[in-house]
């Protein structure tokens, strides 16, 4: 069996897919979405295709090592996203070849179902803002019985803000707790917008409502700054969606800089690397909560690693991750859990007519293209 064709598609905003076909007709799908860089990973996959065409798709680890190590410059978000999608597609092929779900090839499941969380928050304290938040909460509770929600910080944040801004966010957070009660867990994503001092100040204000975690309180580049926040906060801190490979997570682990890590299967290095990062974290009693805010192929790949690693805590899930009109049958959430996949490979049946198209429309995907503060300086999304 050899790889005979590699194709790429852009069927939805913020969803890029790679399709690998073998000479005996097996097909594997992966997701190469890199938010804000719609053309870069396409070029990277095209370059890597020159190596992959004609190769045995079952030599997954060998191909991972070649792609990562063969060039003088290693890593980076473009290469790792391209590699991640290719790796997912190869695992999809392997599962179909052996006629088992991918998690069976990774050692078998250690759990019977996978816990997921949804995105929900209160954007404003206006009557309209609260009504909209109530409607979405009720919809999420009705459709998936969710027991965990994550909300963003929102807005542009400077090195420090007046009490009105800080208190506004804190008020919304406590109202969320009031609405859902004490048996539901709430988390907050700061998107790396804050300085350590401001992050610590806001976390102290949140302490009374007992968050499950605060994600990316500061940018990911400085592990010491991240540890400073963790050391001054009484509840868990998380990071990792922008960290790539074991080598970037190593310092996080060794310094015990966070309680939870959030590697993304479409950026960290695919199924292969996500499992290795999780296994490293187990030694430090650090749990994984894989990040996934893109499409359903990436989400599906994450589920298989979630199934097999003991130190899994919860999986991020956005609405588009359940199928996005690309799957013949969406993933089903019940009581904030998804049952283990049962179909071979990554476990979905794709609607090829929907998946194999290019929408040709690029929109700002992370807001960074034109995101400026009140004085005209660049702000963090």
Secondary structure, 3 states (H helix, E strand, C coil): CCEEEEEEEEEECCEEEEEEEECCCCEEEEECCCCCCCCHHHHHHHHHHHHHCCCCCCCHHHHHHHHHHCCCCCCCHHHHHHHHHHHHHHHHHHHHHHCCEHHHHCCCCCCCEEEEEEECCCCCCCHHHHHHHHHHHHHHHHHHCCCEEEEECCCCCCCCCCHHHHHHHHHHHHHHHHHHCCCCEEEEECCCCCCHHHHHHHHHHHHHHCCCEEECCCCCCCHHHHHHHHHCCCCCEEECCCCCHHHHHHHHHHCCCCCEECCECCCCCHHHHHHHHHHHHHHCCCEECCECCCCHHHHHHHHHHHHHCCCECCEECCHHHHCCCCECCCCCCECCEEECCCCCECCCCECHHHHCCECCCCCCCCCHHHCECCCCCECCC
